[in-house]
Amino acid sequence: MKQTKEQTDREKLGTKPIRLVSVAAYQKDSVVSRMIVNKKSGTVTFFAFDKGQGLSEHTAPFDALAHLLDGEAEIAISGKPFLLKTGEMMMLPANEPHALKAVKKFKMMLIMIRS
């Protein structure tokens, strides 16, 4: 039976300690994402944004938690901007428009809880 990419990635991450900021490298003029957990109850996704890159304003039907692991990002919620730096996190409320932009290149973990 052939393994899916998700199963292969999960085996690589495995049940050993990893340095989260090393899950993926920055790529010039790009946003890199890597799904770490994808369950019915929620997802955990790693992102690496090059400077100036971002996600345009959108909504999601579930609450999410953005945790910056490196760099600086501007997160706007309902048009109100917030500057986040390494080690800080912010709740992105369900159904509220939000956008992200890399003030400096940054890496983050996004945790979405579906309930």
C-alpha positions as CSV (number, residue, x, y, z in Angstrom):
1,M,0.0,0.0,0.0
2,K,1.4,3.4,-1.0
3,Q,1.8,6.0,1.7
4,T,0.3,9.5,1.3
5,K,2.6,12.6,1.6
6,E,0.9,13.4,5.0
7,Q,1.8,9.9,6.3
8,T,5.4,10.3,5.1
9,D,5.7,13.8,6.6
10,R,4.2,12.5,9.9
11,E,6.8,9.7,10.0
12,K,9.6,12.3,9.4
13,L,8.3,14.5,12.2
14,G,7.6,11.3,14.2
15,T,7.6,11.1,18.0
16,K,11.0,12.7,18.5
17,P,11.8,16.2,19.5
18,I,12.1,18.6,16.6
19,R,13.0,22.3,16.4
20,L,9.8,23.8,15.1
21,V,11.5,26.7,13.3
22,S,13.4,24.2,11.2
23,V,10.3,22.5,9.8
24,A,10.7,24.5,6.6
25,A,13.1,27.1,5.3
26,Y,12.3,30.6,4.0
27,Q,12.0,30.8,0.2
28,K,12.6,34.1,-1.7
29,D,9.3,35.9,-2.5
30,S,7.2,33.0,-1.2
31,V,5.0,31.7,1.5
32,V,5.8,28.1,2.5
33,S,3.3,26.0,4.4
34,R,3.5,22.6,5.9
35,M,0.6,20.7,7.5
36,I,1.7,19.1,10.7
37,V,-1.7,17.9,12.0
38,N,-4.8,17.5,9.9
39,K,-7.7,16.0,12.0
40,K,-11.4,16.4,12.0
41,S,-11.0,18.3,15.3
42,G,-8.5,20.8,13.9
43,T,-5.3,21.5,12.2
44,V,-1.7,22.6,13.0
45,T,0.1,24.3,10.1
46,F,3.6,25.7,9.9
47,F,4.3,28.8,7.7
48,A,7.4,30.6,6.6
49,F,6.8,34.0,5.0
50,D,9.5,36.0,3.1
51,K,9.6,39.7,3.8
52,G,6.6,41.5,2.1
53,Q,4.6,38.3,1.6
54,G,1.3,37.8,3.2
55,L,-2.2,36.4,3.1
56,S,-5.0,38.7,1.9
57,E,-8.0,39.4,4.0
58,H,-10.2,36.4,4.5
59,T,-12.4,34.8,7.1
60,A,-12.5,31.3,8.6
61,P,-15.4,29.5,10.3
62,F,-13.3,28.5,13.3
63,D,-11.0,30.2,15.8
64,A,-7.3,30.1,15.1
65,L,-4.2,30.8,17.1
66,A,-1.2,32.3,15.3
67,H,2.1,31.9,17.2
68,L,5.2,33.6,15.8
69,L,8.3,31.6,16.1
70,D,10.6,34.0,14.3
71,G,10.5,37.5,12.8
72,E,7.8,40.1,12.7
73,A,4.3,40.1,11.2
74,E,1.4,42.5,11.0
75,I,-1.9,40.8,11.6
76,A,-5.0,42.8,10.9
77,I,-8.3,41.8,12.4
78,S,-11.4,43.5,11.1
79,G,-9.0,46.2,9.7
80,K,-7.2,46.9,13.0
81,P,-3.5,46.1,12.6
82,F,-1.3,44.5,15.3
83,L,2.4,44.0,15.2
84,L,3.6,40.6,16.5
85,K,7.2,39.7,17.2
86,T,9.0,36.5,17.9
87,G,7.4,34.5,20.7
88,E,4.1,36.4,20.6
89,M,0.7,34.9,19.7
90,M,-2.7,36.2,18.8
91,M,-6.2,34.7,18.5
92,L,-7.9,35.0,15.1
93,P,-11.6,34.9,16.0
94,A,-14.0,32.8,13.8
95,N,-15.8,34.7,11.1
96,E,-13.8,38.0,11.6
97,P,-11.9,39.2,8.6
98,H,-8.1,39.0,9.1
99,A,-4.9,39.4,7.0
100,L,-1.2,38.7,7.6
101,K,1.8,40.5,6.2
102,A,5.5,39.9,6.8
103,V,7.1,43.1,8.2
104,K,10.3,41.1,8.3
105,K,10.4,37.5,7.2
106,F,8.6,35.4,9.8
107,K,7.7,31.8,10.7
108,M,4.6,30.9,12.6
109,M,2.5,28.0,13.7
110,L,-1.2,28.3,13.1
111,I,-3.5,26.2,15.2
112,M,-7.2,26.0,14.1
113,I,-9.7,24.3,16.3
114,R,-12.9,23.1,14.7
115,S,-15.8,22.9,17.1
